[in-house]
Every structure is written in structure tokens, then in C-alpha cells.
Amino acid sequence: MMELLCGKDPIELGIKTYEGWNITAFLDHLDACEKCSKSQESLINKLNGIIGGKGA
């Protein structure tokens, strides 16, 4: 499970669902959250590793 820097739960935010990861919700959160947006590259890399993307 990925930990967001703001401390919010990805499940409660709709980022992690029973179907998998909601990339749109993740990107929307990065745009809206000041704490997470400061480290968005790191968080995107973490999510990329979780979902098995390029560079994982």
C-alpha cells in the first residue's frame, strides 16, 4: 500500500479501490493536496512501481 505524505488513506480518497488503482483520483489528489504535490514525482514513481509500469 502506498502512503501519501498528507497522511490520508488512499482507499478513503478513492485512489485505491477493490478493482485496483484509480489513476485519475490519484492525479486529482496530487493537484489538490499541497503536501503531496510537493513530492509528486516521488509519489508517481511509487505508484508506477506498484502497478508495474515502466521503470519499476
N, C-alpha and C positions, 0 to 999 in steps of 0.2 A: 504494500500500500504506500502511496506517496503522501508525504506530509507537506502541507502548504505552510509557508512561512508565517502566514497570519494566524495559524492555529485552527482554522476552520476545517470541518470534516468534508472531504470530497463527496461523500455519499449524500450528506445533507444539502450540498450545493448542486447536486445533480451531475457532478463530474464523473463519478463512478456509479454505474447502475448494474443491475443484475445482468444486463446484456453486454456490459463492457465499459469502455471509457467514452464519454461524450466530449469530443474534441471541441465542439462549439461552446459548450458550457465552460470548459477549461479556458479557452481563449477569452471568452467574455469575462471570466473572473480575473484573469491577468490584466485585462483592460480596466476593470473597475476597482481592483484592490491595490492600494498604494504600496503595501508591504510586499506583496507578491510581484507586482510589476517591476520592482527594483531588481529582482533576481529572475526575470522571466526567462532569460537564456538558459540558466541552470535548471529551472523547473521544466522547460520544454525538453531539454536533454534527458531529464529523469523520466518524463512521460514517454519519450521516444524509446528509451531503453526498456520500459515496462511493456510497451506494445510491440516491441521487436522491430522497430524502424531502423533505417539506415544509420550506421554509426553506433549501434547498440553494442 
